[in-house]
């Protein structure tokens, strides 16, 4: 369980607010993990496909078509569902809920420095997430340079 999220689910007869907070916290945690996985999957598929495309376009037309389709579909899905932005949103919400629960339990002040470090690290990690269009542009440029260098040899 993440910090601030109790190991025990609030009972059905317990406080409705506590149950709501617990369920939302757990939901945000799951969504954050799902979006993180989706973020990395789209980058791997688009990055590898765009990097391989210049090497196969002349010799393997069907594979080149499949790679181009993979890039197009991945870019479309990334544009529609925006896993990067949603990962940032749900991760931040999970962190903020954990802090609020620590404050409510009276445990925040004794761990404030540690929690500040965690929050700063999370923020830095999420700020460094790469846009898909930048990844494709970088990999296509590197692959094109490699193909040009190979052709000159």
BABATOR-934407 format. One line per 4 residues: number of its first residue (from 1); their letters; for each residue x, y negated, z negated of N, C-alpha, C. Coordinates in Angstrom, 2 decimals, decimal comma, always signed. Last residue first. Layout:
REM BABATOR-934407
NUM = a = X/Y/Z/X/Y/Z/X/Y/Z | ... .
REM end
This chain:
REM BABATOR-934407
153 = xxxx = +29,36/-4,40/+46,88/+30,48/-3,45/+46,67/+30,65/-2,49/+47,80 | +27,07/-5,79/+47,38/+28,34/-6,39/+47,81/+29,50/-5,43/+47,72 | +25,14/-4,26/+46,13/+25,11/-4,36/+47,59/+26,42/-4,93/+48,13 | +25,70/-4,68/+43,45/+25,90/-3,33/+44,01/+25,95/-3,38/+45,52 .
149 = xxxx = +24,98/-7,35/+43,19/+26,37/-6,96/+42,95/+26,66/-5,59/+43,54 | +22,23/-7,14/+43,70/+23,09/-7,96/+44,57/+24,55/-7,58/+44,42 | +21,45/-5,56/+41,51/+21,26/-5,05/+42,86/+22,15/-5,81/+43,84 | +22,09/-7,34/+39,42/+22,74/-6,04/+39,49/+22,63/-5,44/+40,88 .
145 = xxxx = +20,33/-9,46/+39,94/+21,78/-9,70/+39,94/+22,55/-8,40/+40,08 | +17,93/-8,09/+39,57/+18,24/-8,65/+40,89/+19,74/-8,93/+41,00 | +18,09/-7,53/+36,82/+18,05/-6,44/+37,79/+18,42/-6,93/+39,19 | +18,05/-10,12/+35,75/+19,20/-9,25/+35,50/+19,25/-8,11/+36,52 .
141 = xxxx = +15,52/-11,00/+36,66/+16,74/-11,71/+37,01/+17,97/-10,85/+36,84 | +13,83/-9,15/+35,43/+13,88/-9,23/+36,89/+15,14/-9,93/+37,34 | +14,32/-9,76/+32,75/+14,69/-8,44/+33,26/+14,74/-8,44/+34,78 | +13,38/-12,45/+32,59/+14,76/-12,12/+32,24/+15,19/-10,78/+32,83 .
137 = xxxx = +10,69/-12,18/+33,37/+11,58/-13,06/+34,12/+13,04/-12,71/+33,85 | +9,77/-10,46/+31,36/+9,75/-10,02/+32,76/+10,72/-10,87/+33,59 | +10,11/-12,11/+29,10/+10,79/-10,82/+29,18/+10,87/-10,36/+30,63 | +8,40/-14,22/+29,70/+9,83/-14,48/+29,55/+10,64/-13,19/+29,67 .
133 = xxxx = +5,93/-12,92/+29,69/+6,39/-13,55/+30,94/+7,89/-13,85/+30,88 | +5,72/-12,17/+26,98/+5,88/-11,16/+28,02/+6,41/-11,76/+29,31 | +7,62/-13,84/+24,48/+6,48/-13,86/+25,40/+6,75/-12,85/+26,51 | +8,95/-12,38/+21,54/+9,16/-12,83/+22,91/+7,85/-12,79/+23,70 .
129 = xxxx = +9,21/-13,51/+18,24/+8,58/-12,59/+19,18/+8,61/-13,19/+20,58 | +10,14/-15,17/+16,27/+11,10/-14,73/+17,29/+10,49/-13,74/+18,29 | +8,22/-15,58/+14,40/+8,57/-16,71/+15,27/+9,46/-16,29/+16,43 | +8,24/-13,21/+12,97/+7,12/-13,47/+13,87/+7,39/-14,63/+14,82 .
125 = xxxx = +10,61/-13,56/+11,47/+10,44/-12,41/+12,37/+9,34/-12,69/+13,40 | +10,01/-15,84/+9,98/+11,12/-15,87/+10,93/+10,99/-14,73/+11,94 | +7,88/-14,87/+8,42/+7,68/-16,01/+9,32/+8,77/-16,06/+10,38 | +9,20/-12,85/+6,95/+8,07/-12,53/+7,85/+7,85/-13,65/+8,87 .
121 = xxxx = +11,02/-14,44/+5,52/+11,50/-13,40/+6,44/+10,41/-13,03/+7,44 | +9,30/-16,00/+3,99/+10,22/-16,65/+4,93/+10,73/-15,65/+5,96 | +8,02/-14,01/+2,44/+7,24/-14,87/+3,34/+8,12/-15,53/+4,39 | +10,24/-12,97/+1,00/+9,44/-12,12/+1,89/+8,65/-12,95/+2,90 .
117 = xxxx = +10,98/-15,26/-0,44/+11,92/-14,64/+0,50/+11,17/-13,77/+1,50 | +8,70/-15,62/-2,00/+9,10/-16,66/-1,06/+10,07/-16,12/-0,01 | +8,80/-13,31/-3,56/+7,70/-13,47/-2,60/+8,01/-14,56/-1,57 | +11,06/-13,93/-5,10/+11,05/-12,76/-4,23/+9,97/-12,86/-3,16 .
113 = xxxx = +10,14/-16,22/-6,46/+11,33/-16,28/-5,61/+11,38/-15,12/-4,62 | +7,88/-15,20/-7,91/+7,75/-16,24/-6,89/+8,94/-16,28/-5,95 | +7,49/-13,44/-9,94/+8,05/-12,90/-8,70/+8,06/-13,93/-7,57 | +6,34/-14,83/-11,99/+7,55/-14,06/-12,31/+8,21/-13,48/-11,05 .
109 = xxxx = +4,11/-15,99/-10,67/+5,21/-16,83/-11,16/+6,48/-16,03/-11,45 | +2,33/-13,78/-10,07/+2,99/-14,57/-9,03/+4,23/-15,30/-9,56 | +0,77/-12,42/-11,81/+2,09/-11,87/-11,54/+2,91/-12,72/-10,58 | -1,90/-12,93/-12,24/-0,94/-13,54/-13,14/+0,47/-13,05/-12,94 .
105 = xxxx = -3,74/-12,11/-10,44/-3,37/-11,13/-11,46/-2,36/-11,69/-12,46 | -3,80/-14,33/-8,77/-5,00/-13,99/-9,55/-4,69/-13,01/-10,69 | -1,28/-14,12/-7,59/-1,62/-15,28/-8,42/-2,79/-14,96/-9,34 | -1,65/-11,76/-6,17/-0,61/-11,82/-7,21/-0,86/-12,99/-8,15 .
101 = xxxx = -3,62/-12,57/-4,40/-3,94/-11,54/-5,38/-2,90/-11,50/-6,50 | -2,19/-14,45/-2,93/-3,36/-14,88/-3,69/-3,73/-13,85/-4,75 | -0,28/-12,76/-1,74/+0,14/-13,85/-2,63/-1,03/-14,28/-3,52 | -1,97/-11,15/-0,18/-1,12/-10,54/-1,20/-0,66/-11,58/-2,22 .
97 = xxxx = -3,06/-13,06/+1,54/-3,94/-12,35/+0,61/-3,13/-11,69/-0,52 | -0,74/-13,76/+2,96/-1,42/-14,76/+2,13/-2,38/-14,12/+1,13 | -0,17/-11,33/+4,28/+0,79/-11,91/+3,34/+0,11/-12,90/+2,39 | -2,47/-11,10/+5,88/-2,13/-10,06/+4,90/-1,18/-10,59/+3,85 .
93 = xxxx = -2,22/-13,40/+7,46/-3,39/-13,24/+6,58/-3,11/-12,20/+5,50 | +0,14/-12,77/+8,85/+0,11/-13,94/+7,96/-1,06/-13,82/+6,98 | -0,80/-10,55/+10,30/+0,34/-10,41/+9,39/+0,35/-11,55/+8,37 | -2,82/-11,70/+11,85/-3,16/-10,70/+10,83/-2,03/-10,46/+9,84 .
89 = xxxx = -1,30/-13,59/+13,44/-2,47/-13,97/+12,64/-2,72/-12,98/+11,51 | +0,67/-12,01/+14,71/+1,05/-13,13/+13,86/-0,09/-13,51/+12,91 | -1,02/-10,30/+16,14/-0,10/-9,75/+15,15/+0,32/-10,84/+14,19 | -2,23/-12,16/+17,84/-3,05/-11,47/+16,82/-2,18/-10,83/+15,75 .
85 = xxxx = -0,06/-12,93/+19,40/-0,75/-13,93/+18,59/-1,59/-13,27/+17,49 | +0,58/-10,40/+20,56/+1,58/-11,20/+19,83/+0,89/-12,18/+18,88 | -1,69/-9,50/+21,95/-1,25/-8,80/+20,74/-0,24/-9,59/+19,91 | -3,79/-10,53/+23,88/-2,82/-11,34/+23,14/-2,33/-10,66/+21,84 .
81 = xxxx = -5,73/-9,63/+25,67/-5,82/-9,24/+24,26/-4,83/-9,95/+23,35 | -5,08/-10,94/+28,14/-6,45/-10,86/+27,63/-6,47/-10,63/+26,13 | -2,33/-10,72/+28,48/-2,98/-12,02/+28,60/-4,38/-12,04/+27,99 | -1,96/-7,97/+28,26/-1,32/-8,86/+27,30/-1,97/-10,24/+27,30 .
77 = xxxx = -3,38/-7,11/+30,51/-3,81/-6,70/+29,16/-3,22/-7,61/+28,09 | -1,79/-8,32/+32,54/-3,22/-8,64/+32,39/-3,71/-8,29/+30,98 | +0,67/-7,09/+32,12/+0,56/-8,55/+31,99/-0,90/-8,95/+31,79 | -0,06/-4,43/+32,66/+0,46/-4,80/+31,35/+0,34/-6,30/+31,11 .
73 = xxxx = -0,80/-4,61/+35,34/-1,80/-4,21/+34,34/-1,34/-4,62/+32,94 | +1,66/-5,39/+36,51/+0,46/-6,22/+36,66/-0,58/-5,89/+35,59 | +3,36/-3,25/+35,81/+3,68/-4,62/+35,38/+2,42/-5,47/+35,42 | +2,02/-1,15/+37,09/+2,23/-1,11/+35,64/+2,54/-2,50/+35,10 .
69 = xxxx = +2,24/-1,95/+39,76/+0,91/-1,87/+39,13/+1,04/-1,88/+37,61 | +4,99/-1,67/+40,04/+4,39/-2,99/+40,21/+3,00/-3,02/+39,59 | +5,21/+1,10/+39,67/+5,88/+0,18/+38,74/+5,29/-1,21/+38,82 | +3,77/+2,01/+41,90/+3,32/+2,36/+40,55/+3,94/+1,42/+39,51 .
65 = xxxx = +5,38/+0,99/+43,97/+3,98/+0,56/+43,84/+3,46/+0,83/+42,44 | +7,69/+2,46/+43,50/+7,72/+1,00/+43,42/+6,32/+0,43/+43,25 | +6,73/+5,03/+44,02/+7,18/+4,70/+42,66/+7,22/+3,18/+42,47 | +6,24/+4,71/+46,76/+5,14/+5,06/+45,84/+5,51/+4,72/+44,40 .
61 = xxxx = +8,82/+4,11/+47,80/+7,71/+3,16/+47,92/+6,56/+3,45/+46,94 | +11,86/+4,38/+47,34/+10,73/+5,12/+46,76/+9,50/+4,21/+46,69 | +13,71/+2,64/+48,56/+13,75/+4,09/+48,79/+12,51/+4,85/+48,35 | +13,21/-0,04/+47,90/+13,60/+0,32/+49,27/+13,47/+1,82/+49,55 .
57 = xxxx = +12,51/-0,04/+45,16/+11,60/-0,60/+46,15/+11,95/-0,16/+47,58 | +14,22/+0,71/+43,15/+13,45/+1,76/+43,81/+12,62/+1,25/+44,98 | +15,44/-1,52/+42,08/+16,28/-0,37/+42,43/+15,53/+0,68/+43,24 | +13,45/-3,35/+41,39/+14,37/-3,67/+42,50/+15,22/-2,48/+42,96 .
53 = xxxx = +12,13/-1,81/+39,18/+11,50/-2,10/+40,48/+12,48/-2,45/+41,59 | +13,35/-1,71/+36,71/+13,56/-0,62/+37,65/+13,09/-0,94/+39,06 | +12,45/-4,05/+35,45/+13,89/-3,83/+35,62/+14,17/-2,75/+36,66 | +9,70/-3,71/+35,39/+10,24/-4,82/+36,18/+11,75/-4,67/+36,39 .
49 = xxxx = +9,59/-1,43/+33,71/+9,05/-1,40/+35,07/+9,64/-2,50/+35,93 | +10,73/-2,35/+31,31/+11,37/-1,26/+32,06/+10,88/-1,23/+33,51 | +8,87/-4,47/+30,70/+10,31/-4,70/+30,83/+11,01/-3,62/+31,64 | +6,36/-3,20/+30,58/+6,61/-4,27/+31,54/+8,10/-4,49/+31,76 .
45 = xxxx = +6,87/-1,25/+28,52/+6,36/-0,87/+29,84/+6,69/-1,95/+30,88 | +7,83/-2,87/+26,38/+8,63/-1,76/+26,90/+8,18/-1,40/+28,32 | +5,72/-4,68/+25,99/+7,06/-5,17/+26,36/+7,92/-4,07/+26,94 | +3,61/-3,01/+25,28/+3,50/-3,82/+26,50/+4,87/-4,33/+26,93 .
41 = xxxx = +4,69/-1,91/+22,89/+4,37/-1,05/+24,05/+4,29/-1,87/+25,33 | +4,85/-4,16/+21,19/+6,07/-3,49/+21,63/+5,82/-2,58/+22,83 | +2,07/-4,80/+20,97/+3,05/-5,80/+21,41/+4,30/-5,10/+21,96 | +1,05/-2,45/+19,87/+0,62/-2,88/+21,20/+1,61/-3,87/+21,79 .
37 = xxxx = +2,28/-2,57/+17,34/+2,53/-1,45/+18,25/+2,18/-1,80/+19,68 | +1,14/-4,97/+16,40/+2,60/-4,84/+16,51/+2,96/-3,71/+17,48 | -1,56/-4,28/+16,38/-1,09/-5,34/+17,29/+0,43/-5,30/+17,46 | -1,53/-2,32/+14,36/-1,98/-1,99/+15,71/-1,44/-3,01/+16,71 .
33 = xxxx = -0,67/-3,87/+12,15/+0,13/-2,74/+12,62/-0,24/-2,35/+14,05 | -2,82/-5,68/+11,99/-1,45/-6,17/+12,16/-0,56/-5,06/+12,71 | -4,93/-3,93/+11,47/-4,91/-4,70/+12,71/-3,51/-5,24/+13,01 | -4,19/-3,04/+8,88/-4,30/-2,10/+10,00/-4,22/-2,82/+11,34 .
29 = xxxx = -4,31/-5,51/+7,50/-3,08/-4,72/+7,52/-3,09/-3,76/+8,70 | -6,98/-6,20/+7,85/-5,94/-7,06/+8,42/-4,61/-6,32/+8,51 | -8,16/-4,09/+6,36/-8,46/-4,26/+7,78/-7,38/-5,10/+8,46 | -7,19/-4,64/+3,78/-6,86/-3,37/+4,43/-7,08/-3,46/+5,95 .
25 = xxxx = -8,42/-7,14/+3,43/-6,97/-7,01/+3,33/-6,51/-5,74/+4,05 | -11,12/-6,43/+3,64/-10,52/-7,34/+4,61/-9,00/-7,23/+4,61 | -11,37/-4,73/+1,38/-11,67/-4,22/+2,73/-11,04/-5,10/+3,81 | -10,70/-6,53/-0,72/-9,95/-5,29/-0,51/-10,14/-4,78/+0,92 .
21 = xxxx = -12,70/-8,47/-0,41/-11,28/-8,84/-0,28/-10,43/-7,61/+0,00 | -14,98/-6,89/-0,93/-14,82/-7,60/+0,34/-13,35/-7,94/+0,59 | -14,50/-6,07/-3,57/-14,63/-5,07/-2,50/-14,40/-5,73/-1,13 | -14,52/-8,56/-4,87/-13,32/-7,72/-4,91/-13,35/-6,67/-3,80 .
17 = xxxx = -17,18/-9,31/-4,38/-16,08/-10,12/-3,83/-14,80/-9,30/-3,80 | -18,62/-7,45/-5,85/-18,76/-7,46/-4,40/-17,63/-8,26/-3,74 | -17,33/-5,56/-8,51/-17,55/-6,90/-7,99/-17,58/-6,88/-6,45 | -18,57/-2,15/-8,57/-17,74/-3,28/-8,98/-18,15/-4,57/-8,31 .
13 = xxxx = -19,84/+0,00/-7,56/-20,59/-0,76/-8,56/-19,83/-1,99/-9,03 | -17,92/+1,01/-5,92/-19,14/+0,50/-5,30/-19,94/-0,34/-6,29 | -14,61/-0,04/-6,99/-15,77/+0,86/-7,00/-16,98/+0,19/-6,37 | -11,80/-0,85/-4,99/-12,82/-1,26/-5,97/-14,04/-0,36/-5,86 .
9 = xxxx = -9,23/+1,54/-4,67/-10,30/+0,81/-4,00/-11,32/+0,40/-5,06 | -6,04/+1,30/-5,96/-7,39/+1,79/-6,17/-8,40/+0,90/-5,46 | -3,79/-0,11/-5,38/-3,83/+1,29/-4,99/-5,24/+1,84/-5,05 | -4,28/-3,45/-4,18/-4,38/-2,46/-5,24/-4,42/-1,05/-4,67 .
5 = xxxx = -2,11/-5,41/-2,68/-3,29/-4,61/-2,37/-3,31/-3,45/-3,34 | +0,25/-6,56/-3,47/-0,97/-7,32/-3,70/-2,23/-6,55/-3,39 | +2,15/-5,07/-0,95/+2,12/-5,80/-2,20/+0,82/-6,58/-2,31 | +0,44/-2,28/+0,67/+1,22/-3,51/+0,68/+1,18/-4,19/-0,67 .
1 = x = +0,84/+1,19/+0,00/+0,00/+0,00/+0,00/+0,88/-1,25/+0,00 .
REM end
